[in-house]
Amino acid sequence: MPELTTPFLTGTATGAILLLAALGLTLTFGQMGVINMANGEFLMAGAYVAYLTQQVITSIGVSIVVAIPAAFLVAGLLGLLLEVTLIQWMYKRPLDTLLATVGVALILQQLARDLFGAQGDPVRPPSWLRGSITVSGYAWPHRQLFTIVLAVSCLGALSAVLKYSSFGRQIRATVQNRELAETLGISSRNVDRITFFLGSGLAGVGGVAIALISGTNPTLGTTYIIPAFLVVVAGGVGQLKGTVIAAWAVGVVTAFLTDWTSGSMAQVITFALVVVFLQVRPQGLFTVRTRSLA
């Protein structure tokens, strides 16, 4: 049924973008307790990296391939700079991090306006992303499919790092009991910095996907930051599997509601539904037990 297929597929692609934004928040908020409202501006930074890469590399197909790791690096370094200069003094004070990062977000938005203008710039997709595939009568754009593949790839890479690498074991140890991890020789400061770098870098990758669909804009991040936080909280703070399910659900529900109402009203209703869900299950879909909470 095309009338059901269209919002389902569109919502899945929207959910993939939310997942890319929420993966970073899952690390910084879920693992470190930092409410980073500037994470949306790291999305924006990734989008502008995609635009600038196209200005330097004339081959559009090559520029997009280069833009993905470049956006990860630039956004990751911005996040690391934020952690070193500001966040490290505010751990265990989430409301302070909320207020401080809102100010950082506003500064980054104004900086983008000064450098690129208020209107934003288009990012041209390569030829292999300009077509579409037909699914149940709906022409599903390759760009949306690419967004899903990119999100799944980032999710797989992050899961592998957390599960199989020594750094992933250090993160788990630090989350479970920071003091005990430090007595075992783990530098919690290094763990915090690298975690912030990874989380911010993933947001930058999400910005590349957004730029291919809607171009760049200084306020791009504000569109996604609140839904991304809803995804993290609804999925269960610090829980990757919950983040995946919640991102997909929020994306699909919003797409269906957009078909029935306006886009802004759809976001309001989705927000209300998530709030109702959290009233019933305040811990989210999944919870994690740590030694400090046992």
C-alpha positions in Angstrom: 0.0 0.0 0.0 1.8 3.2 -1.2 -0.1 5.4 1.3 1.6 3.4 4.1 4.9 2.6 2.4 5.8 6.3 1.8 5.8 7.5 5.4 7.3 4.2 6.6 10.3 4.5 4.3 10.7 8.2 4.8 10.4 7.8 8.5 13.0 5.1 8.5 15.5 7.5 6.8 14.6 10.2 9.3 15.2 7.7 12.1 18.6 7.0 10.6 19.5 10.7 10.9 18.2 10.8 14.5 20.3 7.7 15.2 23.4 9.4 14.0 22.7 12.4 16.2 21.7 10.3 19.2 24.7 8.0 19.1 26.9 10.9 20.1 24.5 11.9 22.8 24.3 8.3 24.0 28.0 8.4 24.7 28.3 12.0 26.1 25.0 11.9 28.1 24.5 8.3 28.7 28.0 7.4 29.6 29.3 10.7 31.0 26.1 12.5 32.3 26.8 15.6 30.2 23.8 17.3 28.6 25.5 18.7 25.4 23.1 21.0 23.6 25.9 21.9 21.2 25.7 18.4 19.7 23.3 19.8 17.1 25.9 22.3 16.1 28.4 19.4 15.5 25.8 18.1 13.0 25.9 21.6 11.4 29.7 21.5 11.3 29.6 18.2 9.5 27.2 19.6 6.9 29.4 22.6 6.3 32.4 20.2 6.0 30.5 18.4 3.2 29.9 21.8 1.5 33.5 23.0 1.8 34.8 19.6 0.6 32.9 20.0 -2.6 34.4 23.5 -3.1 37.9 21.9 -2.9 37.4 18.6 -4.7 35.7 19.0 -8.1 34.6 15.4 -8.4 31.4 15.2 -6.4 31.5 11.5 -5.9 35.0 11.7 -4.4 34.2 14.8 -2.3 31.4 13.0 -0.5 33.6 10.0 0.3 36.3 12.4 1.6 33.7 14.5 3.5 32.6 11.7 5.8 35.9 11.1 7.6 36.7 14.8 7.4 33.4 15.7 9.1 34.0 13.1 11.8 37.5 14.6 12.5 36.3 18.2 12.5 33.3 17.6 14.7 35.2 15.3 16.9 37.9 18.0 17.4 35.3 20.6 18.2 33.8 18.2 20.8 37.2 17.6 22.2 37.9 21.3 22.4 34.6 21.8 24.2 35.4 19.1 26.7 38.9 20.3 27.5 38.0 24.0 27.8 34.6 23.8 29.4 32.9 20.5 30.2 35.7 19.0 32.2 35.0 21.5 35.0 31.2 20.6 35.1 31.1 16.8 35.5 28.3 15.7 37.8 26.6 19.1 37.2 24.3 18.3 34.3 22.2 21.5 34.5 25.4 23.5 34.3 26.5 21.6 31.2 23.0 22.3 29.7 23.3 26.0 30.2 26.9 26.3 29.1 26.4 24.2 25.9 23.4 26.2 25.0 25.6 29.3 25.0 28.2 27.4 22.9 25.5 26.4 20.4 24.4 30.0 20.0 28.1 31.1 19.4 28.6 28.4 16.8 25.4 29.3 15.0 26.4 32.9 14.8 29.9 32.0 13.6 28.3 29.9 10.8 26.2 32.9 9.8 29.2 35.2 9.8 31.2 32.7 7.7 28.6 31.3 5.3 25.6 33.6 5.5 22.2 33.1 6.9 20.6 31.4 3.9 22.7 28.2 3.8 24.3 26.5 0.8 23.3 23.5 -1.2 25.4 20.3 -1.2 25.2 18.5 -4.6 24.7 14.7 -4.3 26.9 12.5 -6.6 25.3 10.8 -9.6 24.9 7.5 -7.7 22.7 9.2 -5.1 20.4 11.1 -7.5 18.2 8.2 -8.5 15.6 6.2 -6.6 14.4 2.7 -6.3 10.7 1.8 -6.4 9.3 0.1 -3.3 5.6 -0.7 -3.4 4.9 2.1 -5.8 7.0 4.7 -3.9 10.2 6.1 -5.5 12.6 5.8 -2.6 15.5 8.3 -3.1 19.0 6.8 -3.0 20.0 9.6 -0.6 17.6 8.3 2.0 18.9 4.8 1.5 22.5 6.0 1.8 21.6 7.7 5.1 20.3 4.4 6.5 23.4 2.5 5.3 25.6 5.2 6.8 23.8 5.0 10.2 24.0 1.2 10.3 27.7 1.3 9.5 28.4 3.9 12.2 26.3 1.8 14.7 28.2 -1.4 13.8 31.6 0.4 14.1 30.7 1.9 17.5 29.3 -1.4 18.8 32.5 -3.2 17.8 34.7 -0.6 19.4 32.7 -0.7 22.7 32.5 -4.5 22.8 35.9 -5.7 21.4 38.5 -3.0 21.9 40.5 -2.2 25.0 39.1 1.3 24.9 35.6 0.0 25.0 36.4 -2.1 28.0 37.8 1.0 29.7 34.6 2.9 29.0 32.5 0.1 30.5 34.8 0.0 33.5 34.7 3.8 34.0 30.9 3.9 33.7 30.4 1.0 36.2 32.8 2.4 38.8 35.0 5.4 38.0 37.0 5.2 41.2 37.7 1.5 41.0 38.7 1.9 37.3 41.2 4.5 38.2 42.8 2.3 40.8 43.3 -0.3 38.1 45.3 2.2 36.1 42.6 3.5 33.7 42.9 7.2 33.1 39.3 8.4 33.3 40.3 11.8 31.9 41.6 10.2 28.7 38.4 8.0 28.6 36.3 11.1 28.9 38.1 13.0 26.2 38.1 10.2 23.7 34.5 9.4 24.4 33.6 13.1 23.8 35.6 13.0 20.5 33.8 9.9 19.3 30.4 11.2 20.2 30.9 14.5 18.5 32.5 12.9 15.5 29.4 10.7 14.9 27.3 13.8 14.9 29.5 15.3 12.2 28.9 12.2 10.1 25.2 12.7 10.5 25.6 16.3 9.3 27.0 15.0 6.0 23.8 12.9 5.5 21.6 15.9 6.3 23.5 18.1 3.9 22.9 15.6 1.1 19.1 15.8 1.7 18.5 19.4 2.7 21.7 21.3 2.3 23.4 23.4 5.0 21.9 26.0 7.4 23.3 27.8 10.5 20.3 26.6 12.5 20.3 23.0 11.2 21.3 21.6 14.6 18.2 23.0 16.4 16.0 20.9 14.2 17.5 17.6 15.5 18.8 18.2 18.9 15.6 17.9 20.9 14.3 14.8 19.0 17.8 13.3 19.5 17.6 13.8 23.2 14.1 12.3 23.2 15.5 9.2 21.4 18.3 8.8 24.0 16.0 9.1 27.0 13.2 6.9 25.5 15.6 4.2 24.5 17.3 4.1 27.9 20.2 6.3 28.9 23.4 4.8 27.6 21.7 1.9 25.9 22.7 1.5 22.2 19.9 -1.0 21.4 17.3 1.2 23.0 18.6 4.2 21.0 18.3 2.3 17.7 14.7 1.2 18.4 13.7 4.7 19.7 15.2 6.5 16.8 13.4 4.3 14.3 10.1 4.6 16.2 10.3 8.4 16.5 11.2 8.8 12.8 8.4 6.6 11.6 5.7 8.0 13.9 6.7 11.6 13.0 6.5 10.7 9.3 3.0 9.2 9.6 1.8 12.2 11.7 3.3 14.6 9.1 1.1 12.9 6.5 -2.0 13.6 8.6 -1.1 17.0 10.0 1.6 19.6 9.5 5.3 19.0 10.1 5.4 21.2 13.2 2.3 19.7 14.7 3.7 16.2 14.0 6.8 17.0 16.1 4.6 18.4 18.9 2.5 15.2 19.0 5.6 13.0 18.8 7.1 14.9 21.7 3.8 14.4 23.7 3.8 10.7 23.0 7.4 10.3 24.2 6.5 12.2 27.4 3.5 9.9 28.0 5.8 6.9 27.4 8.3 8.1 29.9 5.5 8.6 32.5 4.7 4.9 32.1 8.4 3.8 31.8 10.6 6.5 33.1 13.8 4.4 32.7 13.2 4.1 29.0 13.1 0.9 26.9 16.3 -0.6 28.5 18.2 0.1 31.7 21.8 -0.6 32.8 22.8 -1.7 36.2 26.1 -0.3 37.5 28.1 -1.0 40.6 27.4 2.5 41.8 23.6 2.0 41.5 23.5 -1.5 42.9 
